[in-house]
């Protein structure tokens, strides 16, 4: 019970941090996230491939290796923050942070790190 409460508290704090970071990033121009991104969960349990096509602040793409979220997706880029929406009927819209050729954040409920393939 305590573990669940602690976990929820940490997720709320992480969410607040992401919202604050998104507010700061919105003052910046959108990051360029075109291309293929490959990575895994923090525990290394799953390898994911994310292919993104960016037009302005809009995104379209596909993801493989995310389990039930595999398939087409769309989203938006605001500064250095990406918000994805999966086309599989789920209402999940994870926030990911971009720093150069690295994307980090929560995807499918799991912390991930993805790197751009050149």
RANORDA-V82249 format. One record per residue. N is the residue number from 1. RES is the residue in three letters. PSI is psi in whole degrees, 0 to 359 (999 if undefined). OMEGA is omega in whole degrees, 0 to 359 (999 if undefined). Layout:
N,RES,PSI,OMEGA + N,RES,PSI,OMEGA
//
This chain:
1,UNK,313,179 + 2,UNK,322,180 + 3,UNK,317,179 + 4,UNK,319,178 + 5,UNK,318,180 + 6,UNK,319,180 + 7,UNK,316,178 + 8,UNK,319,179 + 9,UNK,317,179 + 10,UNK,321,179 + 11,UNK,321,177 + 12,UNK,315,179 + 13,UNK,320,177 + 14,UNK,318,178 + 15,UNK,317,178 + 16,UNK,319,179 + 17,UNK,318,180 + 18,UNK,318,178 + 19,UNK,317,179 + 20,UNK,317,179 + 21,UNK,322,179 + 22,UNK,321,177 + 23,UNK,318,178 + 24,UNK,317,184 + 25,UNK,335,182 + 26,UNK,340,177 + 27,UNK,345,181 + 28,UNK,164,175 + 29,UNK,158,183 + 30,UNK,138,176 + 31,UNK,151,175 + 32,UNK,113,182 + 33,UNK,15,176 + 34,UNK,141,172 + 35,UNK,191,181 + 36,UNK,131,182 + 37,UNK,131,181 + 38,UNK,141,178 + 39,UNK,199,183 + 40,UNK,175,174 + 41,UNK,164,181 + 42,UNK,324,180 + 43,UNK,356,179 + 44,UNK,16,185 + 45,UNK,332,184 + 46,UNK,140,174 + 47,UNK,131,182 + 48,UNK,147,173 + 49,UNK,124,181 + 50,UNK,122,178 + 51,UNK,122,184 + 52,UNK,139,173 + 53,UNK,118,184 + 54,UNK,132,172 + 55,UNK,105,186 + 56,UNK,239,177 + 57,UNK,358,182 + 58,UNK,146,180 + 59,UNK,146,168 + 60,UNK,150,179 + 61,UNK,195,178 + 62,UNK,157,175 + 63,UNK,141,177 + 64,UNK,136,178 + 65,UNK,4,181 + 66,UNK,14,179 + 67,UNK,235,184 + 68,UNK,344,180 + 69,UNK,3,178 + 70,UNK,143,175 + 71,UNK,200,183 + 72,UNK,155,177 + 73,UNK,167,172 + 74,UNK,172,181 + 75,UNK,191,181 + 76,UNK,150,174 + 77,UNK,126,174 + 78,UNK,105,183 + 79,UNK,241,179 + 80,UNK,23,181 + 81,UNK,136,177 + 82,UNK,134,172 + 83,UNK,119,182 + 84,UNK,151,174 + 85,UNK,120,182 + 86,UNK,142,182 + 87,UNK,15,182 + 88,UNK,12,178 + 89,UNK,352,178 + 90,UNK,158,181 + 91,UNK,25,182 + 92,UNK,129,177 + 93,UNK,80,182 + 94,UNK,151,174 + 95,UNK,131,178 + 96,UNK,149,180 + 97,UNK,137,181 + 98,UNK,132,174 + 99,UNK,100,182 + 100,UNK,241,181 + 101,UNK,30,180 + 102,UNK,136,174 + 103,UNK,131,177 + 104,UNK,159,176 + 105,UNK,196,180 + 106,UNK,129,178 + 107,UNK,126,184 + 108,UNK,34,177 + 109,UNK,8,183 + 110,UNK,141,179 + 111,UNK,129,183 + 112,UNK,158,170 + 113,UNK,124,180 + 114,UNK,142,178 + 115,UNK,141,181 + 116,UNK,135,177 + 117,UNK,128,181 + 118,UNK,999,999
//
